[in-house]
Amino acid sequence: MKSRSGVEQRFVLGVTVDFTDPAHRSLRVRWIADAAASPRFESARIFLVALRSPSARTYLGLVDGLDRASVELPPALAAGAYAIEIDAYGSASWGDGRLDARGRSAEFTVDAAE
């Protein structure tokens, strides 16, 4: 399957997001391959996607060897509808261009910062 960027990917990821501290915009993100034989990913990149502008992805971090992460949303983030996207790589070098899986969470709303 080809991703939006034209890079080959083999799996679709299920991505879940839980707010752990809404006042500080902390999230817990988990991802799993939607396949019977769930692969192990060496690294994953986490992006925040503004749903009003789907082409705008904000890089939030890199995770090595895990299927979960805690992330902080940017302090200046505008209120609105967002999703988290995960790009997962089976090799230790995510820069080799082999995107093995991608997934997007359900939409969630970020309130204005207080």
C-alpha positions as semicolon CSV with decimal commas, in nm:
position;residue;x (nm);y (nm);z (nm)
1;M;0,000;0,000;0,000
2;K;0,132;0,347;-0,085
3;S;0,117;0,626;0,170
4;R;0,022;0,982;0,083
5;S;0,390;1,056;0,033
6;G;0,422;0,770;-0,217
7;V;0,637;0,562;0,019
8;E;0,556;0,192;0,044
9;Q;0,394;0,086;0,372
10;R;0,296;-0,265;0,475
11;F;0,066;-0,216;0,775
12;V;-0,205;0,018;0,896
13;L;-0,173;0,126;1,259
14;G;-0,452;0,165;1,509
15;V;-0,373;0,478;1,711
16;T;-0,533;0,575;2,042
17;V;-0,496;0,900;2,234
18;D;-0,578;0,966;2,601
19;F;-0,545;1,304;2,770
20;T;-0,344;1,250;3,088
21;D;-0,343;1,614;3,197
22;P;-0,580;1,835;2,992
23;A;-0,470;2,154;3,169
24;H;-0,113;2,103;3,051
25;R;-0,209;1,935;2,721
26;S;-0,034;1,608;2,797
27;L;-0,129;1,303;2,591
28;R;-0,062;0,932;2,611
29;V;-0,043;0,780;2,262
30;R;-0,045;0,407;2,175
31;W;-0,027;0,232;1,839
32;I;-0,063;-0,124;1,715
33;A;-0,047;-0,283;1,370
34;D;-0,381;-0,388;1,226
35;A;-0,263;-0,735;1,128
36;A;-0,273;-1,092;1,259
37;A;0,108;-1,109;1,283
38;S;0,183;-0,784;1,461
39;P;0,534;-0,668;1,367
40;R;0,784;-0,504;1,597
41;F;0,877;-0,152;1,497
42;E;1,221;-0,017;1,578
43;S;1,114;0,346;1,571
44;A;0,809;0,566;1,527
45;R;0,766;0,935;1,458
46;I;0,472;1,116;1,618
47;F;0,293;1,402;1,443
48;L;0,008;1,634;1,537
49;V;-0,232;1,698;1,248
50;A;-0,455;2,004;1,238
51;L;-0,776;1,876;1,083
52;R;-0,869;2,214;0,942
53;S;-0,552;2,183;0,731
54;P;-0,478;1,809;0,680
55;S;-0,149;1,873;0,502
56;A;-0,006;2,048;0,810
57;R;0,173;1,797;1,032
58;T;0,370;1,912;1,336
59;Y;0,649;1,678;1,447
60;L;0,618;1,592;1,818
61;G;0,887;1,331;1,870
62;L;1,066;1,007;1,793
63;V;1,015;0,686;1,991
64;D;1,256;0,393;1,973
65;G;1,142;0,035;2,034
66;L;0,808;0,111;2,201
67;D;0,442;0,113;2,095
68;R;0,349;0,406;2,319
69;A;0,463;0,750;2,428
70;S;0,368;1,047;2,639
71;V;0,380;1,379;2,457
72;E;0,319;1,744;2,535
73;L;0,129;1,955;2,285
74;P;0,298;2,284;2,187
75;P;0,206;2,564;2,432
76;A;0,105;2,805;2,154
77;L;-0,122;2,551;1,986
78;A;-0,452;2,706;1,874
79;A;-0,779;2,558;1,992
80;G;-0,939;2,328;1,739
81;A;-0,977;1,976;1,601
82;Y;-0,666;1,759;1,579
83;A;-0,547;1,401;1,536
84;I;-0,220;1,220;1,602
85;E;-0,043;1,039;1,317
86;I;0,223;0,773;1,368
87;D;0,481;0,675;1,106
88;A;0,644;0,345;1,210
89;Y;0,966;0,193;1,077
90;G;1,084;-0,167;1,106
91;S;1,450;-0,080;1,072
92;A;1,654;0,110;1,325
93;S;1,719;0,382;1,069
94;W;1,392;0,564;0,998
95;G;1,572;0,782;0,747
96;D;1,612;0,499;0,495
97;G;1,273;0,587;0,346
98;R;1,099;0,256;0,425
99;L;0,777;0,353;0,595
100;D;0,641;0,023;0,727
101;A;0,318;0,148;0,884
102;R;0,110;0,459;0,931
103;G;-0,197;0,533;1,136
104;R;-0,412;0,821;1,252
105;S;-0,608;0,858;1,575
106;A;-0,967;0,963;1,601
107;E;-1,032;1,335;1,608
108;F;-0,996;1,514;1,940
109;T;-1,048;1,876;2,044
110;V;-0,791;2,100;2,206
111;D;-0,931;2,387;2,410
112;A;-0,775;2,732;2,430
113;A;-0,476;2,753;2,665
114;E;-0,548;2,911;3,001
